[in-house]
């Protein structure tokens, strides 16, 4: 059943209701004029068909803008924000946010703010009030549907169990295990604020372990584990489990694992490798860089009131140059230059030049310098920014202007600035920014950390086009990677190569596809008597995997970026043979 959020914003108009019997919102048409939003119209999806809603309001002189939501690519609407005029009761501006994008501000950025959003839910329908203009807007929200994972471990032995995914969260996990296998698993769920106690799956024997989850402020987000063909069963059986929550807590390893690892950084692409090797691949680590689709954070304009709204957008890689002109009344104008696909994009001037002085601050994008924050002061009486200062990962600019007034700051922990927006007329009134995650993070090595020879390709590549892995019946013997740098392919290889080894190759469709994770297994291996990598599995931004390269000891990880685990399924007999989960979005 949909949650109805009552209309917020202006008063007046006639009531309308598009209903809530839809799967998704797919298109939004907004027409704005001098007095605010004239009308709004929505298109929905129902049973795979397009449903075109009615026009709410009246069309006059103005401009119509359309936002498309790619339902087929699993894009959905999360929230609506805007402003309305309390005196006229008309919505002045409106902005839509999906799980993949943020629309422009449609209309005139002025008035009292309103917002429609519900944690963990998406919008499937609208209602509100309108007459000659759009007066107010409400929405229908539903939970994101759970996504069922495949069963990890045994796929066709044991007895099937399935708790379903119709829960709000997991409250507690119970695990029983002995020296060889996981014997039993049981879960306590939350549904509509009440605890539902699950049944035990497997035999009630062995050591007992409990892991509490502080729902609703905490969710279970991943399950990692290992499995192996185990005697006397002669089939795959779960050996260990590790649970992780949205607060970063883990259960610790429950059971007796075989060695496993996962190289993954949420929202990042792998652009380089490092590790250890000898006659075989002993250990491997990775370099990460944010995907272009990294979650974007918009900081609202800070500073004084007044001026006309402007927006340079956020489709850039970095800010490269900033021009600031100051005068007796404060900052007269500001202009930014950006980097995009190797080219310089010169933005428009925001403000008006008069008697004063211009200062320029350069950011060396080619030397991996990027903008972290903006600080300054503004005059509350005039609404004009008086001074401004910029901080990069390598430098701090001078304070440009007069060090006087009320302080403001634009910064986001762990993120860099890639674009600006704000308000200006004869002077710069206020400034806001778009942030994305910082580039390039180095992981620790998975596998051997002290044996073998160190190799390090660095992280200064744009992407990866191909991976080659050679292996025999015991270990990975060689790895080779084809990188892309400035449009050219560069190859690197490590370990020993003979004709007797098996070889697997994995192609990546760069630049539209990136490697996002590397999963593998390792074990203490004869005759080396040290940890050696046994298998590798690569996953891309398109969801493709290389398949298992090598001869693994069993391992797995159940994780879905941005989702909470709300249910379990799997197989069990005298022990827990396999396990899968249900995910629900945290967005």
RATAGI-V812890 format. One record per helix or strand. SS is the DSSP state (A for helix, B for strand). FROM is the first residue (numbers start at 1). TO is the last residue. If there is no record, write none. Layout:
BEGIN
ss:SS from:FROM to:TO
ss:SS from:FROM to:TO
END
This chain:
BEGIN
ss:B from:3 to:9
ss:B from:14 to:17
ss:B from:24 to:33
ss:B from:36 to:46
ss:B from:49 to:52
ss:B from:56 to:57
ss:B from:63 to:68
ss:A from:71 to:73
ss:B from:77 to:85
ss:B from:90 to:98
ss:B from:102 to:102
ss:B from:106 to:107
ss:B from:112 to:117
ss:B from:121 to:130
ss:B from:134 to:143
ss:B from:147 to:148
ss:B from:152 to:153
ss:B from:159 to:162
ss:B from:169 to:177
ss:B from:182 to:191
ss:B from:194 to:197
ss:B from:201 to:202
ss:B from:207 to:212
ss:B from:220 to:230
ss:B from:235 to:245
ss:B from:250 to:250
ss:B from:254 to:255
ss:B from:260 to:264
ss:B from:268 to:277
ss:B from:281 to:290
ss:B from:297 to:303
ss:B from:308 to:311
ss:B from:318 to:327
ss:B from:330 to:340
ss:B from:343 to:346
ss:B from:350 to:351
ss:B from:357 to:362
ss:A from:365 to:367
ss:B from:371 to:379
ss:B from:384 to:392
ss:B from:396 to:396
ss:B from:400 to:401
ss:B from:406 to:411
ss:B from:415 to:424
ss:B from:428 to:437
ss:B from:441 to:442
ss:B from:446 to:447
ss:B from:453 to:456
ss:B from:463 to:471
ss:B from:476 to:485
ss:B from:488 to:495
ss:B from:502 to:507
ss:B from:515 to:525
ss:B from:530 to:540
ss:B from:545 to:545
ss:B from:549 to:550
ss:B from:554 to:559
ss:B from:563 to:572
ss:B from:576 to:585
END
